[in-house]
Amino acid sequence: MTQAWEIENFLEVRNGKLHVSGVSALELTAQHGTPLFVFSESRIRRNIDRLRLVENEIGCDLKICYAAKANSNMAILRTIKDAGSDIEVNSGGELWKALKIGFRPEQIIFNGTSKEVWEIENAVNAGIYAIQVDSLFELSLIEETARRLEKRANVSLRLVPEIETNTHSGLQTALLTSKFGMMPDEALSAFRQYKNSEFLNLCGIHLHIGSQNPNASPYAEAFEMLFANLVEIYNETGIKLSHINLGGGFPVNYLRDSSMKQHFPEAQSEMFTADFEPADAIRSAWKAVKKAAELAKADHLLENLTLLLEPGRSIISDAGICLTTVRNEKQRPVTQSPTTDNRQPTTDNWLLTDAGFNILLSMETYKWYYHLISAERSDEPATFPYKLAGPLCDGGDVYFDIEGQNRLPDHRLLPENVQPGEVLALLNCGAYTLAQASQYNGRFLPAMVLIRENGEAELIRKRDVFQDLTANDIF
Ligand SMILES: Cc1ncc(COP(=O)(O)O)c(C=O)c1O
């Protein structure tokens, strides 16, 4: 029987055990220990190709700029580059990493709300495709920097479009109440002010409507909003923009196995099951814009236009899993009703793993859900409820909603009689996990393995050793 979480040629049960792109998860943990992140090159490539599908159907060039913040391990970045993607960075550090791994300047765009002068200098000196500008103040800083360096900076202004999506409140980025971007009329005044600037090439506008957006329609709204601004900028200033940037935010289905679905509030379950094709969203958004352009007799503004996307999660999240070992178990009298309806146990069976919010921070901050399976008994029915927690000396380090708001299920379902030593797997862990990991509690940052397309398992990050825990302490 195929398990609901299985994905052909990627996540599969063979001889009852979990395999990732043909490689045994247990052999990997025997070699590298846990917690261990395992990525699949073919899945990453498939996720990029899936976005590129739409390129031939819209009438403009598509530039996919992977959002490095989702996961910027160097081997992952190289894989993404080799798969033909460009890159979006968010700091001088990410810019340095992107250049070091070999992205050419014209493949790089630079976002962020609080850029420092040295970061702007590095971006201007490198001559990147666009610095995305967050405010009028920042624009003046870029102009000043470019003037000092006697260079011309390519800039794109980030607009706040006031589009609300049904994602997590912490992932909304397009509202007036969020911290990002400038008002469209501020942007227009900037285009007026700098249109003849020797040091600024005002070449684009940008927005990002947030992450894990469950519905496709806000993309059409966002695209139309960008287009309306493009027309207005042209009419008011004569500037014909060379690109518009629709941002990222395409969702991943975290509940492909829907066995836990009924344990989420409706909004949460809609968000975690979101599963539309980004290409479909862009295609229909493009159609709407094309129609608007025809009506406004502004078709010429779509000619030679490049459409930028900044996907992070949709490229790397489902390409990575986290393998973790059960390190401890205990029983406690039941305090809340268990997940399964047909059992009324009087005790909670607790499993304590070696994967906590030190490596899966969103589980604590956003109550993010990562589906859990047994890597050793992947074909057995997962019907037995357990309370799960990580290893940290911190009461918030649990796999359920300790604040009692039921944003996560109270229990997880695994085969009966899980014991310390059993290896489990958390799925869809590739995005916003390692990138946010810390050494909290003196815990080592984990190792990472990438399964290459030829089936080779390559270690792409060593597990920390003791010295890493004090590497920058002066004592
Ligand atoms: C400006 C910007 N672009 C792109 C992304 C990537 O979003 P996602 O990983 O949801 O595709 C983010 C993350 O929220 C972002 O802030």
The ligand as a Tripos MOL2 file, in Angstrom:
@<TRIPOS>MOLECULE
LIG
   16    16     1     0     0
SMALL
NO_CHARGES

@<TRIPOS>ATOM
      1 C1         10.7090   39.7500   -0.3140 C.3       1 LIG1
      2 C2         10.5790   38.2780   -0.2500 C.ar      1 LIG1
      3 N1         10.6750   37.5830   -1.4010 N.ar      1 LIG1
      4 C3         10.5680   36.2340   -1.4080 C.ar      1 LIG1
      5 C4         10.3240   35.5260   -0.2460 C.ar      1 LIG1
      6 C5         10.2010   34.0410   -0.3390 C.3       1 LIG1
      7 O1          8.9480   33.6170    0.0180 O.3       1 LIG1
      8 P1          8.5780   32.0740   -0.1110 P.3       1 LIG1
      9 O2          9.6670   31.3210    0.5770 O.co2     1 LIG1
     10 O3          7.2990   31.9430    0.5690 O.co2     1 LIG1
     11 O4          8.5100   31.7590   -1.5540 O.co2     1 LIG1
     12 C6         10.1960   36.2180    0.9620 C.ar      1 LIG1
     13 C7          9.8930   35.4900    2.2020 C.2       1 LIG1
     14 O5          8.9500   35.7240    2.8650 O.2       1 LIG1
     15 C8         10.3280   37.6320    0.9610 C.ar      1 LIG1
     16 O6         10.2180   38.3270    2.0830 O.3       1 LIG1
@<TRIPOS>BOND
     1     1     2 1
     2     2     3 ar
     3     2    15 ar
     4     3     4 ar
     5     4     5 ar
     6     5     6 1
     7     5    12 ar
     8     6     7 1
     9     7     8 1
    10     8     9 2
    11     8    10 1
    12     8    11 1
    13    12    13 1
    14    12    15 ar
    15    13    14 2
    16    15    16 1
@<TRIPOS>SUBSTRUCTURE
     1 LIG1         1 GROUP 0 **** ****
